[in-house]
Amino acid sequence: MTVTNPRDKLTYTEPLATGEVTIDASPEAVYRLVSDPVVMAGFAEEFYKARWIRGAEGPAVGNWFSGTNRNGWRRWVTHAEITEADRGRRFAYRVRTPFFVPISRWEYDITPEATGCRLAVTNWLRVPGWFVPIAIFITGQPDRAGTNLTNIATTLLRVKEHAESRGQAPTPGGDPGLW
């Protein structure tokens, strides 16, 4: 993946960062992991805490969750709306600030393989150009593409290790420390 500079590439015609991994677990088990932001926060780097909001209790199109992120001493909150929830196949959501500025789109595609599945993650930048300097200040990351590429690889490795070592995914909303 080529690292892009958000200031120079605001057409959003290509993903900002991608990654994929083969996992020796069923597509349904992997879907249960990636479709639960509370669980995924246990595997991610910047994204470290999530909770369902607006009455949502699980992954369904139109449901919302709030994510708390960190980088060193910096902290920021985002809100995400689930846009696709196809059990065992695809999970996607769009992220915005609490004050309605679009940030990104995340897509998780699960493809059955001989002994498990392939999990592909695609991250699309949706930040308006005027907000890029503010986002850099808030997050402390001038290279969002490089940061997301590295973080995706780390998260995928953790999801793979968890799914393969435990043999099954936790129930949605479960505590990642308990499996």
C-alpha positions as CSV (number, residue, x, y, z in Angstrom):
1,M,0.0,0.0,0.0
2,T,1.3,3.4,-0.9
3,V,1.3,6.0,1.9
4,T,-0.8,8.9,0.9
5,N,-0.8,12.5,2.2
6,P,-4.3,13.5,3.2
7,R,-3.6,17.1,2.3
8,D,-2.6,16.1,-1.3
9,K,-5.2,13.4,-1.9
10,L,-8.6,14.7,-1.0
11,T,-10.5,12.9,-3.8
12,Y,-11.0,9.8,-1.7
13,T,-10.9,7.6,-4.7
14,E,-8.6,5.1,-3.1
15,P,-8.4,3.6,0.4
16,L,-6.2,5.3,2.9
17,A,-5.0,2.0,4.4
18,T,-5.7,-1.7,4.0
19,G,-4.7,-5.0,5.4
20,E,-5.7,-8.7,5.3
21,V,-5.0,-11.9,7.1
22,T,-6.0,-15.6,6.9
23,I,-7.5,-16.9,10.1
24,D,-8.1,-20.5,11.0
25,A,-11.6,-19.8,12.3
26,S,-15.1,-19.7,10.8
27,P,-16.3,-16.6,9.1
28,E,-19.1,-16.4,11.7
29,A,-16.7,-16.5,14.6
30,V,-14.5,-13.8,13.0
31,Y,-17.6,-11.7,12.2
32,R,-18.6,-11.8,15.9
33,L,-15.2,-10.3,16.7
34,V,-15.1,-7.5,14.1
35,S,-18.7,-6.5,14.4
36,D,-18.4,-5.8,18.2
37,P,-16.6,-2.5,18.8
38,V,-16.4,-3.2,22.5
39,V,-14.4,-6.4,21.7
40,M,-12.3,-4.8,18.9
41,A,-11.1,-2.1,21.2
42,G,-9.2,-4.8,23.1
43,F,-7.2,-5.6,19.9
44,A,-6.6,-2.1,18.5
45,E,-3.9,0.5,19.1
46,E,-5.4,4.0,19.2
47,F,-9.0,2.8,19.6
48,Y,-9.1,1.5,23.1
49,K,-12.6,1.8,24.4
50,A,-16.1,1.6,22.9
51,R,-19.7,1.7,24.0
52,W,-23.0,1.4,22.2
53,I,-25.0,4.6,22.1
54,R,-28.4,5.9,21.0
55,G,-30.1,2.8,22.4
56,A,-28.0,0.3,20.4
57,E,-27.2,-3.0,21.9
58,G,-25.4,-4.8,19.1
59,P,-24.3,-4.7,15.5
60,A,-27.1,-3.7,13.1
61,V,-27.4,-1.3,10.3
62,G,-28.2,2.2,11.7
63,N,-26.9,1.4,15.2
64,W,-24.3,3.8,16.7
65,F,-21.3,3.4,18.9
66,S,-18.9,5.8,20.5
67,G,-15.1,5.1,20.4
68,T,-12.5,6.6,22.7
69,N,-9.1,6.9,21.1
70,R,-5.6,7.7,22.4
71,N,-2.1,8.5,21.3
72,G,0.2,9.2,24.1
73,W,-1.4,11.9,26.2
74,R,-3.9,12.8,23.5
75,R,-7.5,11.6,23.8
76,W,-10.4,12.0,21.4
77,V,-13.9,10.6,21.0
78,T,-15.7,9.6,17.8
79,H,-19.2,8.4,16.9
80,A,-19.7,5.7,14.3
81,E,-22.8,4.6,12.5
82,I,-23.0,1.0,11.2
83,T,-23.7,1.1,7.5
84,E,-23.4,-2.7,6.6
85,A,-23.9,-5.7,8.8
86,D,-23.9,-8.9,6.7
87,R,-23.3,-11.7,9.3
88,G,-20.2,-13.8,8.4
89,R,-19.4,-11.6,5.4
90,R,-19.1,-7.9,5.8
91,F,-19.2,-5.2,8.5
92,A,-18.8,-1.5,7.8
93,Y,-19.3,1.8,9.6
94,R,-18.7,5.5,9.1
95,V,-17.0,7.6,11.7
96,R,-17.5,11.2,12.6
97,T,-16.7,13.6,15.4
98,P,-19.3,14.3,18.0
99,F,-19.9,17.6,16.3
100,F,-20.7,16.0,12.9
101,V,-17.4,16.3,11.0
102,P,-16.9,13.2,8.8
103,I,-13.7,11.3,9.6
104,S,-13.5,7.9,7.9
105,R,-15.1,4.7,6.8
106,W,-14.0,1.2,8.0
107,E,-14.9,-2.0,6.1
108,Y,-14.3,-5.6,7.2
109,D,-14.7,-8.2,4.5
110,I,-14.7,-11.9,5.4
111,T,-14.2,-14.5,2.7
112,P,-14.4,-18.2,3.4
113,E,-11.2,-20.2,2.8
114,A,-10.4,-23.9,3.0
115,T,-9.7,-24.0,6.7
116,G,-11.2,-20.8,7.9
117,C,-11.5,-17.4,6.3
118,R,-9.6,-14.3,5.0
119,L,-10.3,-11.0,6.8
120,A,-9.6,-7.8,4.8
121,V,-9.8,-4.4,6.4
122,T,-10.2,-1.2,4.3
123,N,-10.0,2.3,5.8
124,W,-11.2,5.3,3.7
125,L,-10.5,8.9,4.7
126,R,-13.5,11.2,4.8
127,V,-12.0,14.2,6.5
128,P,-12.8,17.6,4.8
129,G,-9.6,19.4,3.9
130,W,-10.2,22.3,6.3
131,F,-10.3,19.7,9.2
132,V,-7.0,18.0,8.4
133,P,-4.8,20.4,10.5
134,I,-7.2,20.1,13.4
135,A,-7.2,16.3,13.2
136,I,-3.4,16.3,13.1
137,F,-3.4,18.5,16.2
138,I,-6.0,16.4,18.1
139,T,-4.4,13.0,17.2
140,G,-0.7,14.0,17.1
141,Q,-0.4,12.0,13.8
142,P,0.7,13.9,10.7
143,D,0.9,10.6,8.7
144,R,-2.6,9.2,9.2
145,A,-2.1,6.7,6.3
146,G,1.1,5.3,7.8
147,T,-0.4,5.1,11.3
148,N,-3.6,3.4,10.1
149,L,-1.6,0.9,8.0
150,T,0.6,0.0,11.0
151,N,-2.4,-0.2,13.3
152,I,-4.4,-2.3,11.0
153,A,-1.6,-4.9,10.7
154,T,-1.3,-5.0,14.5
155,T,-5.0,-5.4,15.0
156,L,-5.3,-8.1,12.4
157,L,-2.5,-10.1,14.1
158,R,-4.2,-9.8,17.5
159,V,-7.6,-10.9,16.0
160,K,-5.9,-13.8,14.3
161,E,-4.1,-14.9,17.4
162,H,-7.2,-14.6,19.6
163,A,-9.5,-16.4,17.1
164,E,-7.1,-19.2,16.6
165,S,-6.0,-19.7,20.2
166,R,-9.5,-19.6,21.7
167,G,-11.3,-21.6,19.1
168,Q,-14.4,-19.3,19.3
169,A,-15.3,-15.7,19.4
170,P,-16.8,-14.1,22.5
171,T,-20.4,-13.0,22.7
172,P,-21.0,-9.4,21.5
173,G,-20.4,-6.9,24.3
174,G,-18.1,-9.3,26.1
175,D,-15.1,-8.2,28.0
176,P,-11.9,-9.0,26.0
177,G,-10.1,-9.7,29.2
178,L,-12.4,-12.6,30.0
179,W,-11.8,-14.9,27.1
